[in-house]
Amino acid sequence: MCQRGPPSRDTARTATNGEESRARIGLTRSESRAEPEQDGGIVSGRYESLIARRRRQARRRRTARVLGVLAVLAAVGASAVRLLQTVPSGAPPAAQTALPDVAATVVTAGPHIVRPEPPPPPPPPSVPPALLATLPPTVRAPVAAAALGGSDRIFDRVDVDPASGVPGPLEIEYTLDAGLMRRVAEILRPVPLGHVVVMNPIDGRVLAYASTDPADFPATRPYPTASLMKVVTATAILERAPEAIERPCRFVGSPYYLTQNLLDPPLTAARGHDVPFVRALAMSYNQCFAQLAVHELGSLTVIDTMQRLGLLEPPGPGHLPGEVDPVHDRFDLGKLGSGLAGSRISPLAAARLAAVLVDGQVIAPRWIARVRDGNGNDLRMPDPIAPRPAFAPAVTSALRSMMIETTESGTARRAFHGPGGELLLEPIPVAGKTGSLNGVNPDGHYEWFIGLAPADAPRVAVATLVVNRGKWGRSASQVAAAVLREVFCNGSACRPDAAPLAPAPTVPSQAAASTRATGAPRVASRGR
């Protein structure tokens, strides 16, 4: 009789594996032994459903594990994207390129889906460059005839070239203040030929731009600079020869009269009259500034100063540049430096000259706030032009302080004082400069005023030009004083912070042709 020995090691392992297999599917030994007892050896319905249930549970566990891994990857990818957005633009290339690879490994599956950001919409079409030269309706037509309505802003509608692909008509919104424009129109009513420009000297926004007769007296042309040239000469003196302002000016006879012999001051005080530099500027003495131009500066310095101040370039789209005549001798230089002859600028360039005196920077005026197409969508405006440094702020600040005397006791004192001698804009100081000269095309007596208010912290630059013929109307200084009162005063109370100041993009200037063939006005040899 053969005896059965202990099970071998392989036999025991097989038995153990069988037990584990049955345990994994949740079957007892009795259930497994019961399988052959079913009819035809077919697995019973109970056993089949049990197997399917266990398989479904196993699939769920595997799916849960995969989803867990995906959730971790999604969290890592989101963190990588956020970290990538914080990498500075100046970081090394490795720091900027490594993180996108991490973010790209994020799998978009399961409940934690990281969807890519949609691409940004395409930029809107740009404003047609020619449209930037569109003048406000108050400059294209007489301001008295412009339909200003009751709105706070002034709008215009213009047709557009179908080939541009931009649906029209285009709606232009101007930076002009309609309320101020209505009051300016009233101020200019007794003026046959006149221009007014009111500008924010910080960002170049034009707040008022008006002409009384654009057909015969267009705002875009240059006119005799007259004694506004003394601002140019004074700026050059403060920068190049500041010691000259400490010496008195010595003139002979009328300080406004100039001849070849009067370019040299008399050697002794007995033969002339002495006056301080600030007083000569406030009273606009021609002999004093002619002597400074001849003896301290020279023609190259005077013309270079005009260029740095932006007077010989177009002040804005659609405007002609300023002009300067050749200087052949000392007398030409004396007339140029004093403003008696030799240069021409437009009213917008004059306002821009006043704005330079804020901090020594040349700004780009703009009068178009926005443009919409026929569907009401905004068109893309040109990139703003940064202010161009021209002179040290200390130079322009000193000159601005000197120019206060023009409105307090100088050539504009009557316009800025009431009948009782009170300042019309008290307590607001106004820095200003006048100009006066006979000219032609159109014929008449040209009068300028440029100013900044408040003088100690300017918020508004103003330029006015009036041509009087025969019957005397308002002077340019009177127009400017009335305009500034509308800006700063409510009744008898004037506040320095009443003028609007809000940063805004600027419109770049465009090149324009020379005006030599346009019949620029000729000037007489006497004026102030």
VEXBA-736912 format. One line per 4 residues: number of its first residue (from 1); their letters; for each residue x, y, z of C-alpha. Coordinates in steps of 0.2 Angstrom, whole numbers. Each point is the difference from the previous one (the first is absolute). Example, Ala and Ser with C-alpha at 12.3 -4.5 7.8 and 13.67 -1.06 7.14 Angstrom:
BEGIN
1) AS) 62,-22,39; 6,17,-3;
This chain:
BEGIN
1) MCQR) 0,0,0; 7,16,-6; 0,14,13; -3,18,-5;
5) GPPS) 14,11,6; -1,19,4; -4,11,-14; 15,7,-10;
9) RDTA) 5,18,0; -8,3,-18; -16,-8,5; -2,11,15;
13) RTAT) 4,15,-10; -13,-5,-13; -13,-2,14; 4,17,7;
17) NGEE) -2,9,-16; -16,-9,-3; -6,6,17; 5,18,-4;
21) SRAR) -8,0,-17; -16,-5,8; 2,13,13; 2,14,-13;
25) IGLT) -16,-4,-8; -9,-2,16; -4,-19,-1; 0,-12,14;
29) RSES) 7,-18,-1; -18,-7,1; -5,11,-14; 14,-5,-11;
33) RAEP) -3,-18,3; -18,2,-4; 4,5,-18; 1,-18,-7;
37) EQDG) -17,-4,8; -9,12,-12; -10,-7,-15; 11,-3,-15;
41) GIVS) 15,8,9; -7,17,-4; 4,14,12; -16,5,10;
45) GRYE) -7,17,-2; 4,4,17; 19,-4,-3; 0,10,-17;
49) SLIA) -8,16,8; 13,-1,14; 14,-1,-12; -6,15,-10;
53) RRRR) -3,10,16; 18,-3,6; 7,5,-18; -10,16,0;
57) QARR) 6,4,18; 18,-3,-6; -3,11,-15; -6,14,11;
61) RRTA) 15,-1,11; 12,1,-15; -10,15,-7; 0,9,17;
65) RVLG) 19,-2,1; 2,7,-18; -11,15,4; 10,3,15;
69) VLAV) 16,0,-10; -8,12,-13; -6,12,14; 17,1,7;
73) LAAV) 7,4,-17; -13,13,-3; 4,8,16; 19,0,-4;
77) GASA) -4,7,-18; -11,14,7; 14,5,13; 12,0,-14;
81) VRLL) -10,11,-11; -3,13,15; 19,-1,3; 4,3,-18;
85) QTVP) -11,16,0; 11,7,14; 16,-3,-9; 7,18,-4;
89) SGAP) 3,4,-18; 19,3,4; 2,-18,7; 13,-12,-8;
93) PAAQ) -7,-9,-15; 1,-17,10; -12,7,13; -12,6,-13;
97) TALP) 0,-16,-11; 0,-14,13; -17,4,8; -10,-1,-16;
101) DVAA) 6,-18,-3; -6,-5,18; -17,8,-4; -1,-9,-17;
105) TVVT) 0,-17,9; -17,4,8; -13,-13,-6; -17,7,-2;
109) AGPH) -10,-15,6; -11,-4,14; -10,12,12; 16,12,1;
113) IVRP) 1,6,-18; 13,14,-3; -6,9,-16; 12,11,-10;
117) EPPP) -4,19,0; -9,5,-16; 10,11,-12; -2,18,2;
121) PPPP) -11,9,-12; 8,8,-15; 4,19,3; -12,12,-7;
125) PSVP) 4,9,-17; 11,15,2; -7,18,-3; 5,5,-18;
129) PALL) 15,12,2; -9,13,-11; -14,1,12; 12,6,14;
133) ATLP) 1,17,-9; -19,3,1; -2,16,8; -14,3,12;
137) PTVR) -16,8,-7; 3,16,10; 16,2,-10; -5,-5,-17;
141) APVA) -15,12,0; -3,16,10; -2,-5,18; -16,11,1;
145) AAAL) -8,-11,-13; 5,-17,7; -14,-11,7; 7,-3,18;
149) GGSD) -17,-6,7; -2,-3,18; 12,-15,2; 16,0,10;
153) RIFD) 10,-6,-15; 1,4,-18; -3,-14,-13; 2,-1,-19;
157) RVDV) -4,-12,-14; 11,-3,-15; -1,-12,-14; 14,-14,-2;
161) DPAS) 8,-7,-15; -9,-17,-4; 17,-7,-5; 6,2,18;
165) GVPG) -11,-14,6; -7,10,14; -19,2,1; -5,18,0;
169) PLEI) -5,13,2; 13,4,14; -5,9,16; 14,11,7;
173) EYTL) -1,6,18; 11,15,4; 9,5,16; -9,17,-1;
177) DAGL) -11,5,15; -16,5,-8; -5,11,14; 16,10,-1;
181) MRRV) -1,1,-18; -17,8,1; 7,13,11; 15,3,-11;
185) AEIL) -12,3,-14; -8,14,9; 16,7,5; 6,1,-18;
189) RPVP) -17,7,-7; 7,18,-1; 17,-6,-8; 0,0,-19;
193) LGHV) 16,-10,-1; 6,-11,14; 5,-17,7; 0,-7,17;
197) VVMN) 9,-16,6; -2,-7,17; 11,-15,4; 4,-11,15;
201) PIDG) 19,3,1; 3,-17,8; -7,-12,-12; -4,11,-16;
205) RVLA) -19,-2,0; -7,15,-9; -15,6,11; -5,14,-12;
209) YAST) 4,4,-18; -9,14,-9; 1,11,-15; -11,14,-6;
213) DPAD) 4,0,-19; 9,-16,-5; -2,5,-19; 11,16,1;
217) FPAT) 9,-4,17; 3,-19,1; 7,-6,17; 12,-12,-9;
221) RPYP) 11,13,-7; 14,9,8; -1,19,4; 12,13,6;
225) TASL) 8,-6,16; 2,18,6; 6,2,18; -3,-18,4;
229) MKVV) 17,-2,-7; 6,9,16; -5,-16,9; 13,-9,-11;
233) TATA) 13,12,3; -2,1,19; 0,-19,0; 17,-1,-9;
237) ILER) 7,14,12; -5,-9,15; 9,-16,-6; 15,7,-9;
241) APEA) 3,17,8; -9,1,17; 12,14,6; -8,11,-13;
245) IERP) -16,1,9; 9,8,15; 6,15,-11; -13,13,-3;
249) CRFV) -5,4,-18; 4,17,-7; -10,7,-14; -2,17,-9;
253) GSPY) -16,9,-3; -15,-11,-2; 5,-18,5; -12,-7,-14;
257) YLTQ) 9,9,-14; 15,-9,-8; 13,6,-12; 17,-7,-5;
261) NLLD) 8,13,11; -10,-5,15; 6,-18,0; 15,6,11;
265) PPLT) -5,7,17; 7,17,5; 16,0,10; -6,12,13;
269) AARG) -16,0,10; -2,19,-4; -4,-4,-18; -13,-14,3;
273) HDVP) -12,-8,13; 3,-15,10; -13,-13,3; 2,-18,9;
277) FVRA) -2,-15,-11; -17,-5,8; -7,17,-4; 6,0,-18;
281) LAMS) -9,-17,-2; -16,5,8; 0,16,-10; 6,-8,-16;
285) YNQC) 14,12,-4; 7,-4,-17; 17,9,2; 4,-11,15;
289) FAQL) -3,-17,-8; 8,6,-17; 16,4,10; -1,-17,9;
293) AVHE) -2,-9,-16; 15,9,-8; 12,1,14; -4,-16,10;
297) LGSL) -7,-13,-11; 3,1,-19; -12,-6,-14; 5,-19,2;
301) TVID) -5,0,18; -17,9,-3; -5,-11,-14; 6,-16,10;
305) TMQR) -11,6,14; -15,2,-11; 3,-18,-6; 2,-7,17;
309) LGLL) -16,8,5; -9,-8,-14; -4,16,-10; 7,-6,-16;
313) EPPG) -10,-16,-2; -18,-4,-2; -9,2,17; -13,-13,-4;
317) PGHL) -7,-10,-15; -6,11,-14; 9,16,6; 15,8,-9;
321) PGEV) 17,2,9; 6,17,5; 12,10,-10; 16,10,2;
325) DPVH) 8,11,-12; 19,0,-4; 10,12,11; 12,10,-11;
329) DRFD) 6,13,12; 0,7,18; -16,10,-4; -9,-16,-6;
333) LGKL) 5,-9,16; -6,14,11; -17,0,-8; -1,-18,1;
337) GSGL) 5,-1,19; -12,14,4; -14,-6,-11; -1,14,-11;
341) AGSR) 2,-11,-16; 7,-16,-6; -12,-14,7; -17,-7,0;
345) ISPL) -10,-13,10; -18,-6,1; -11,2,14; 1,-19,5;
349) AAAR) 19,2,0; -2,16,12; -10,-11,12; 13,-13,-1;
353) LAAV) 14,13,4; -9,5,15; -2,-19,6; 19,-2,-2;
357) LVDG) 2,13,15; -8,-13,12; 15,-11,1; 11,2,-15;
361) QVIA) -8,-14,-11; -8,2,-17; -17,-9,-1; -11,-6,-14;
365) PRWI) -17,8,0; -15,-11,-4; -18,4,-3; -7,-17,-5;
369) ARVR) -5,-10,15; -7,-16,-9; -7,-6,-17; -14,-13,-2;
373) DGNG) -4,-9,-16; -18,-2,-7; -3,-15,12; 4,10,15;
377) NDLR) 17,-8,3; 15,10,5; 15,1,-12; 17,-1,6;
381) MPDP) 8,17,3; 19,3,-3; 12,-3,14; 3,15,10;
385) IAPR) 16,11,-2; 10,2,16; 4,19,4; 17,5,-7;
389) PAFA) 12,8,12; 6,17,-6; 6,11,14; 4,-3,19;
393) PAVT) -16,2,11; 10,13,10; 2,11,-16; -19,0,-5;
397) SALR) -6,2,18; 11,15,2; -7,8,-16; -18,-5,5;
401) SMMI) 2,10,16; 7,15,-9; -15,0,-12; -12,3,14;
405) ETTE) 4,18,0; -7,1,-18; -18,-2,7; 3,9,16;
409) SGTA) 9,16,-5; 6,-3,-18; -8,1,-18; -15,-11,6;
413) RRAF) -4,9,16; -16,9,-6; -7,-16,-7; 2,-10,16;
417) HGPG) -6,14,12; -18,6,3; -6,18,0; 5,2,18;
421) GELL) 18,-7,-2; -4,-18,7; 7,-15,-8; -13,-9,-11;
425) LEPI) 6,-17,5; 5,3,18; 7,-10,8; 7,-9,-15;
429) PVAG) 16,7,-7; 2,0,-19; 17,-1,-9; -2,8,-17;
433) KTGS) 8,8,-15; -8,12,-13; 5,4,-18; -5,14,-12;
437) LNGV) 4,3,-18; -7,7,-16; -1,-13,-14; -9,-5,-16;
441) NPDG) -9,-15,-7; -11,4,8; 3,18,3; -1,7,17;
445) HYEW) 8,2,17; 5,-17,7; -2,-3,19; 6,-15,9;
449) FIGL) -1,-7,18; 6,-16,7; -2,-5,18; 1,-13,14;
453) APAD) -12,-1,15; 3,-2,14; 18,6,-3; 7,-9,15;
457) APRV) -8,-17,-5; -7,1,-17; -16,-9,-5; -5,10,-16;
461) AVAT) 10,7,-14; -9,13,-11; 5,9,-16; -11,13,-9;
465) LVVN) 3,10,-16; -10,14,-6; 1,11,-15; -8,17,1;
469) RGKW) -5,11,-15; -5,18,2; -13,-2,13; 8,-7,16;
473) GRSA) -8,-15,8; 7,-10,14; 19,-2,2; 7,-18,1;
477) SQVA) 4,3,18; -18,4,4; -6,-15,-9; 13,-11,10;
481) AAVL) -5,8,16; -19,-3,-3; 4,-18,-6; 10,-4,16;
485) REVF) -14,7,11; -12,-12,-8; 12,-14,4; 4,4,18;
489) CNGS) -14,11,6; -18,-2,5; -7,17,2; 12,10,11;
493) ACRP) 9,-15,8; 15,-7,-9; 8,-17,5; 17,-6,-7;
497) DAAP) -7,-18,0; -15,3,-11; 9,-4,-16; 0,-18,-6;
501) LAPA) 15,-11,1; -1,-18,-5; 14,-10,-9; -5,-5,-17;
505) PTVP) 10,-7,-15; 7,12,-13; -1,0,-19; 16,0,-9;
509) SQAA) 4,15,-11; 2,-3,-19; 12,8,-12; -6,15,-10;
513) ASTR) 6,10,-15; 9,17,2; -11,15,-1; 11,10,-10;
517) ATGA) -12,0,-15; -16,3,10; 2,19,1; 5,2,18;
521) PRVA) -3,17,7; 13,13,-1; 3,11,15; 5,18,3;
525) SRGR) 15,6,9; -8,6,15; -10,-8,14; 0,-8,17;
